[in-house]
Amino acid sequence: MTAEDIKAMGKVAVLMGGRSGEREISLMSGQGVLAALRARGVDAHAFDPAERPMQALLDEGFARCFIALHGRYGEDGTVQGALELLGIPYTGSGVMASSIAIDKAMTKRVWGDEGLPVPQQVLLRAGHINDARLTEAVQALGLPLIVKPSREGSSLGVTKVTDAAQMRAAVEAAAALDVDVMCEQFISGEELTCPVLGAGDGAHALPVIRIAAPDGNYDFQHKYFSDDTKYLIPCGLPPAEEQAVQQLCVQAYRALGCRGWGRVDVMLDAATRRPYLLEINTSPGMTGHSLVPMAARAVGIDYEELCLRLLAGATLDYAREEDAGA
């Protein structure tokens, strides 16, 4: 990308922080992106929507936004909708794809309807949880099982339940973060993640990463602050298995209408070698421990170049429709 191309991008806001439970990680991601863009000559500035009104983006002449927000109010279609109204192009998925992807239950409904493999799940709603419903979930899914809030990221509120007596505490922990609580079949096997870049027919997968966390516990601490978790690239899978996972992740990404970039989390069943889709992140982390930059480096795309490519792809939902003659 030439200096003229970079200058033509205009004034850029790196949206970071926000009001979600992932604010701390978002600030880390945003500062990394900000430094990378500035190193490439982009007129980039930090912007925290929790501290400033979105209207300021328009008032101060920002031409595009790099969304480094995570979780609610940043990855769920809300900030994307605000930017659509302001007419400021942004990185990543649009309003609908973002709002579906943040909701694990809705995501799995779409994937299931598309015939893509997902674990079995039981959805519980806060305020309607009783011993009978907890027992039904255990009977339907077996033990162990996973309990998680439907609309949170970074493994916040996630519990592996190995005994039915743990169910209530696990569900209450998840319900403290979201009104919808997902109980999910536990898949024993290898934990994988696969970043996807691009849009539509041009979407393509980066290398698969195999995650080896201590005792298989890939929680918030092990994701962002521990050096004990191992990330394996090459992932060590037979080439045919890795290609199958990559193909599945691109299908999952396209099924939701994602664009720009994303990261799909997968469990590979140890017994059957069948991959199961867990969730998709439409605004993945960009910290020192983050996985998309790691996979990009494996194919020769350094951190600064990745940030620049994502920024260059900033767009609007309606701008895309108009370009297509809609």
N, C-alpha and C positions, 0 to 999 in steps of 0.2 A: 504494500500500500504506500503510495507516494505521499510526500509532505502536503501536496495540494489536496489529495483525498482526505487526509486527516484534518486539514484546516476547514474543508467543506462540511465536516460534521458539525461545526459550530460549537457553541457552549454546551457542555455536557454535565448533567447532574448524576452523581452516583448516589442512588437512594439506599440508605443504610439505617440501621437502628430499628425504628418503628416501635410498635406497641405489643408485639407478640412475646410469648415465652422464650423465643429464640433471639431476642434483641442482642444479647451479648455476642452470639455467634455472628449475627448480621453485621455488627460493627467491625468485627474482625475481618469478615469477608469484604466489606465495603472499603476498609482502609487498604487492603491488599489490591483490590481492583483500582482504586483511586491512584495509588502509587504506580501501578503498571501502566495505566493510561497516560498519566503525566510523563512517564519515562519515554513514551512513544510520541510525545508532543501534543497530546489532546488537551484542550482547554477544559479540564475536568474539575468539578467542585463537589465536596461532600454536601449531602442534603438529607436531613433526618425528618421524615414526615410526622414524627411524634412531637417535634419541637417547632415546626413551621407549617403554615397552611400550604396546601398544594397549589393554590392560586399564585403563590410566590414564584413558582416555576415559570409561569407565563409572564408575570410582571417583570422578572429579572432576565428574560430573554433566553431561557434554556431551549435548545433546539432538539435535544433528545435525552433520554434517560437510560442509564444502566441500572437495572433493578437488582440490588444485592440484598434485598429484604427476604426474610424467611418466615414461613408460617402465616398466621392470620394477619390481615391488613397489609399483606405484601405479596403473598404467594397464592392468594385465594380469589383473585379476580377483582378485589375492591380497588386497589391502587391502579390496576390496569384499566378499570372503568373510569376512574378519575382522569387518567391520562388520555383516554379516548375522548372524553368531554373537552379536555384542554387542547386536544389535537397535537400532542407531543409524542412522537414515536418512542417506543420503549423496547428493551430486550426481552426475549423469552416469549412464552405462550400468551395468547390473548385471553379475553374475559372468560369465555365459556370453558376453554380447556383448563384454565387455571382454577376456576371454581369447582369443576368436577374433580380434578386431580388432587386437590387438598382434602377431599372427602373420600376416605378409603373405602367406605361402603358403596358409595355411588360409583367410584372407579371400578370396583369389582363387578358391579352390576353391568356396566358397559363392557368390560372385558369378557364377562361370562356370556353375555348376549352375542359377542363376536366369536364365541367358541374358543377363547383363550384360557389356558389352565390357571385356575386360582384355587387357593385352599378353601375348604368349607368354612362358613362363618355363621355366627348368630349375632344379631344386632340387639342390644339392650338400650333402653332410653332412661335417662336419669329421672327419678320420680316414679318409675314403674318397675323398679327392681325389687324382687322379693325372693324368698328362698326357693319357691317353686320354679321361677325363671332361671335362677342360678343352677338348679339341679337339671333343668331341661338342657341348658347349654353344655353342661358336663356330659350328659348322656348322649347328646347329639354329636359332640366333637371328640369325646374321649380325653384322656389325660396322657401326657401333659397337653396344655393348650396355652395360647397367648391371649392376653387381655390388653387392649390399647384404646386410647381415645380415637374417635374416627377422624378428627380434624386437628391433629397435632403432628409435629415433625420432630426430628432429632432424638427419637426414642423417648420423648417425654411421656411419662405415665404408662410405660409399657412394663408388663409383668409376665413372667413365665410361671404358670400355675401347675404345680406337680401334685397337689392334693386338693380335693374338693373343699377342705376347710379353709383354704387360702382364697377362695373365690370372692367372698364379700369384700375383703380388704383390697384385693386387686381391682375389682370393679369400682369401688368407691374412690380409689386413687385416680383411675381413669376418668370417672365422672366429675371429679374436681376440676378437670381441664376441658371437658366437653359434655354436652347433654347426650350425645350418642356414644355408646361404648361398644366396641367390636370385640367379640370373642372369636378366636380364629384357630382352626386346626393347626397343630404344631407339625411342621415338616422337619424331620430329622435328616440332616445332610449338610451340604456345603452352602455357605452364605456367599452370594455373588452380587455384584452390582455392575451395571453396564451403562455408561453415558451414551447419549444419542445427540447428534448435532444436525441442524438443518430443518427442512420443512417438506411435507408432502412426499412426492416421489424422490426428492433430493435428500431425505433424511437418511442418515447412515450411522452405524454404531462404531464407537471406539472400542479398544480392547476390553475384554471382561476382566474385572478385578475380583480375586478371591479374598475374602476377609476372614482372618483367623484371630479372633478376640480371645482373651483369657477366659477359660471355662465356657467358651461360646457365648459370653455375655457382652454383646456389642451395644452398650448403653451410652447415655449422654457423655459420661466421663471418658469412656474408652474411645468414643468417636472424636472428641475434640482436645482432650487434655492429657491423654496417656500415650506413652511410647511403647506400651506393651502389645498393642494391637498390630498385627502384621497384615500388610496389603501386598498380595502376590500378583505381580505382572512380570512375565506371563503367568496366567492363572493356574497353569499346570493341568488343565483339562485336555483330553484328547481333542485334536483340532475339530473333529466333526461335532463334538459336544459344545465347544465354544462357539462355533458358527451357528449351531441351533439356538443357543441362548441369545446371541446377537440378533438373529432373525426374529426371534420371539419379542425381544425388547423393542425393535423397530416397529413391529406390528402393534404392540401395546401403545407406543408413542403416537403412531398414526391414528389408532382407533379413537383416541381422545382429541385429536386435532391439534396436537402440540406443535410448537415451532421454536426455532432458535436453538434451544438446548434443553436437556433434561437428563435425569438419571433414574434408571429403572432397577429396583431391588428384586432379587430372585432367590428362591431356595431350590437347590437341586437335591431331590430326594435320593438318599444314599442307596436305598433298596432298588428303586425302579429306574433311577437315572433320569427321571422326568423333571423338568423345570416347572416351578410354580411362581406366578407373578405375585409379589407382595404389595408394592406401591410404586408410585412415580413421584419424583421431585422435579417441579418445573422451575425452581430457582435454587439450584444446588449450591452447597457451600463452596466458598473460594478462599478458605483459610489454608494455613500451612499443612493441615492434616487432610484437606479435602481431596475427593476422589476424582472429580472431573479433570482438574489440572494434572493429576497423576497419570490418568489414562492418556491425556493429550500428549504429555511428554514422551510417552512410550512410542508415539508415532511421529515424533519430531516437532510437535507444536509446543513452544515454550509458553510460560504463564502470560507474558506480555502479549504475545501474538494471539493467544486464545482470547484474552479480554478484548483486544482490538477487533478480532473477527466477530465476536458476539455483538459488540457495539455497532459494527458496520451493518449488521442484520436487523437493527432496530426498526420497527415498523408499527403500523396500526391495523386493527381488524378491518376497519372500513376503508382505509387506504388500499388494503390488499384487494378488497372487493371492487373498488373503483378501477384499480389497475387491470383487473380481469374483465372490466366492462360491465360490472354489475350495476 
